[in-house]
C-alpha cells in the first residue's frame, strides 16, 4: 500500500469505457460514507463513466445519467451516494448556500466533477482526487491521489 493509503494510488491506463468504469468500481471498494471524491478532466475524458462504475459497485441499479443539466443526483444502493457535476456552476456566490448540502451528508459517498466552485467547502472530507485525460485515440490516463 502506498503512502497515500491505497494500492490504487498513482497512474493507470484505460483503453476502453469498460476499463475506466472498472477502475471506478475498484476505487469504490475503498470508500466509506462521508468520503468525497474530486474528479477533474476535460470534456469527454471519462469522468461520468468512471463514476458510473463506482456507483454500480456501490449497489446502484437502473439508469445512471450524468447530472450535466442539474447540480447533482442522489442514489440509494448499499450506501447512499451522490454525483455532482458543477461544470455550469461558476461559483457559489449567486447560489443558495445550502444548494449542495443534500449531496454531501456524512452518510453519503460523493463524487464531484468540476469541483472548483466547492473545493474549499469539501476540502476536509476529500478522500481521493482523480484526474482523467485523453492519451491518444480511445486511451485515457487516470491518476488517483489519496489524501491521508
N, C-alpha and C positions, 0 to 999 in steps of 0.2 A: 504494500500500500504506500502511496506517495505521501509527501509531507502535507499535501492538501487534504488528505483523508479518503482518497478513493483510488482503486486500481484503474478507474476510467480517466483519471487526470491526464491531460495532455492532448496531443493531436491525433485525430482519426481521419481516415479517408472513407468516402462513400461514393460508390459508382451507381447507386440507384435510390429511388424513393424508399424502397423496401429496407435497404440498409440504413438509411437515415432514420426511418421510423424505428427500426430495431435498436439503434443506439439510444433513441429517446426512451424506449422501453427499459433498456439496461440502466439508464440513469434513474428512472422512476423507482426501480427496486431499492435504491439507496436513499430515497427521500422519506421524510416524515411530515405529518401535519404541522403547519406553521412555517414550512420551508418556502422560500421564494427562489425561483429560477429566472434569471435575466437572459434574454436571447437577443443577439444583435446580428445583423447581416443585411445585405442589400435585398431588394425585392427579388423573389424567386430563388433565394438561397436555400430554402428548405426549412425555415423556422416552423411554419404550421405543420409540416409533415413530421418533423421531429416531435413536436408537442402532441400530435395525434397518436404517435407511437407510445409516448409516455402515458397519455390518458387511457389508452387501451390496456396498458399494463396495470393501471390503477383501477381497472374494472369498469370503465365507462363503456356502455353499449350504445348502439344506434349511431345516428349521424353526428359527426363532429365537424361542423362548419367553422371556418375561420371567422372570428368576430370583427372583420375588417370594417364593417359599417356600424358597429356598436362598440362600446368601450370594452365589453367582455362578455363571457358566457360562464355560467357555473354548471358544474356536473356533479352527479352523485354516482359513486362507484363503490369500491371497497373503502375509500376515503373520499371526502369532499375535495374537489379540485376546481380550479378556475383557469381560464385562458383569457388574458387581456392583450389587446392589440391597440397600442397607443399611437400608431402612425399618424392619425389625423388630429391628435391632441398635441398642439404645440407646447402648451404648459397648463398647469392647473390654475393659473391666475384668474381666468374667467369662468372657472367651473365651481360648482358646489364643492366645498372642501371634503365632503364625505363621498364624492362620486365613485371612488374606488374601494371604499371600506368594505362593502359587501363581498368583494372578491378576495379579501386578504385576511380572513378570520384566522384565529390561532388553530382552528380545526381543519384548515384548508391548505392544500399544496397549490401554490400559484405560479403560473408560467406567464411571464410578461415580455411580449415582443415590443421593440422600440421603447425601451424603458426610461429614456432620458427624462421625460416630464415627472416621473415619480421616483427616480433613483435615490435621491436623498431621503425621501419618506420611507422607502422599503429597506434601505441600507442595513439596518440591524438584523433583518430576517433573511438576507440573501445567503443562500447556501452554495449556489453554483452560478457561474457565468458561462454562457455558451455563445461562441462566435462561429457563425457559418459563412463560408464564402465559396464562390464558384472557383473551381480549379481546372477548368477546361472541359468541354463537352458536357457530359452528364455528371462529372465528378464534382464532389464537394470536399472541402477541408472543414472539419468540425473540431474546434478547440474547446475543451472543458477545463475550467479553472474552479477548483473548490475553495471555499472560504473556511478558515479554521473555526 
